[in-house]
């Protein structure tokens, strides 16, 4: 899972069909376990969905662009456009259902 900066966001979003971004912050206690959950799922979705992490405190431009107000937030982009978001620390199963529902609805390979 790559770490994105505000400067690298546009390039990364344009270069991937599906991009899931985990917005967190070092001061956010629920962000730590959620980042581990998202990191584990990245391997399951390899080749279908690219995963990245962004520190919302250090990279506020992208967080503001998408109106990120609560952390952690998992933002799912399809060809650079937001198609879903999940706010808060959730179980692996809930994150999987969230991803599967959206990716399957728009991706014939799913």
C-alpha positions as CSV (number, residue, x, y, z in Angstrom):
1,X,0.0,0.0,0.0
2,X,1.5,3.3,-1.1
3,X,1.4,6.6,0.9
4,X,0.1,9.5,-1.1
5,X,0.8,13.2,-0.8
6,X,-1.4,16.1,-2.0
7,X,1.1,16.6,-4.8
8,X,0.9,12.9,-5.9
9,X,-2.8,12.5,-5.6
10,X,-3.9,13.7,-9.1
11,X,-1.4,11.4,-10.8
12,X,-2.3,8.4,-8.7
13,X,-6.0,8.9,-9.2
14,X,-5.6,9.2,-13.0
15,X,-3.3,6.2,-13.2
16,X,-5.7,3.7,-11.5
17,X,-9.1,2.6,-12.4
18,X,-10.0,1.8,-8.8
19,X,-8.3,3.6,-5.9
20,X,-9.1,3.1,-2.2
21,X,-7.6,5.8,0.0
22,X,-7.4,5.4,3.8
23,X,-7.4,8.9,5.3
24,X,-6.0,8.8,8.8
25,X,-3.7,10.7,11.2
26,X,-1.1,9.8,13.7
27,X,-3.1,11.3,16.5
28,X,-6.2,9.2,15.6
29,X,-6.4,6.1,17.8
30,X,-9.0,4.3,15.7
31,X,-6.9,4.9,12.6
32,X,-4.2,2.4,13.6
33,X,-6.3,-0.7,13.7
34,X,-8.3,0.4,10.6
35,X,-5.0,0.9,8.7
36,X,-4.1,-2.7,9.5
37,X,-7.5,-3.9,8.2
38,X,-7.2,-1.9,5.0
39,X,-3.6,-3.1,4.5
40,X,-4.6,-6.7,4.8
41,X,-7.4,-6.2,2.3
42,X,-5.0,-4.6,-0.2
43,X,-3.5,-8.0,-0.8
44,X,-7.0,-9.6,-1.4
45,X,-7.8,-6.9,-4.1
46,X,-4.4,-6.8,-5.8
47,X,-4.9,-6.3,-9.5
48,X,-8.4,-4.9,-9.1
49,X,-8.2,-2.1,-6.6
50,X,-5.1,0.0,-5.7
51,X,-4.8,1.0,-2.1
52,X,-3.2,4.1,-0.6
53,X,-2.9,5.9,2.7
54,X,-3.0,9.6,3.3
55,X,-2.2,11.5,6.5
56,X,-5.1,14.0,6.6
57,X,-3.2,16.3,9.0
58,X,0.0,16.4,6.8
59,X,-1.9,16.4,3.5
60,X,-4.9,18.6,4.1
61,X,-5.6,19.7,0.5
62,X,-6.9,16.4,-0.7
63,X,-8.8,15.8,2.5
64,X,-10.5,19.2,2.2
65,X,-11.2,18.5,-1.5
66,X,-13.3,15.5,-0.6
67,X,-14.8,17.0,2.6
68,X,-13.1,14.5,4.9
69,X,-14.4,15.4,8.4
70,X,-14.1,12.2,10.4
71,X,-11.1,9.8,10.7
72,X,-10.5,7.2,9.6
73,X,-12.3,7.5,6.3
74,X,-11.9,5.0,3.4
75,X,-12.6,6.8,0.1
76,X,-13.2,4.7,-3.0
77,X,-12.6,6.3,-6.3
78,X,-13.4,5.0,-9.8
79,X,-11.4,6.7,-12.5
80,X,-10.8,9.6,-10.1
81,X,-14.4,10.2,-9.1
82,X,-15.7,9.3,-5.6
83,X,-18.1,6.3,-5.7
84,X,-18.2,5.5,-2.0
85,X,-16.9,6.3,1.4
86,X,-16.8,4.5,4.8
87,X,-16.2,6.6,7.9
88,X,-15.0,5.1,11.2
89,X,-13.1,2.0,12.3
90,X,-14.9,-1.0,10.8
91,X,-14.3,-4.8,10.7
92,X,-12.6,-6.5,7.8
93,X,-15.9,-8.1,6.8
94,X,-17.8,-4.7,6.7
95,X,-15.0,-3.1,4.6
96,X,-15.0,-6.1,2.3
97,X,-18.8,-5.9,1.8
98,X,-18.5,-2.1,1.1
99,X,-15.8,-2.7,-1.5
100,X,-17.5,-5.7,-3.1
101,X,-20.8,-4.0,-3.4
102,X,-19.5,-1.0,-5.3
103,X,-16.8,-2.7,-7.3
104,X,-19.2,-5.5,-8.4
105,X,-21.8,-2.9,-9.4
106,X,-19.5,-1.1,-11.9
107,X,-16.8,-3.6,-12.8
108,X,-17.7,-6.5,-15.1
109,X,-14.5,-8.4,-13.9
110,X,-15.8,-8.5,-10.3
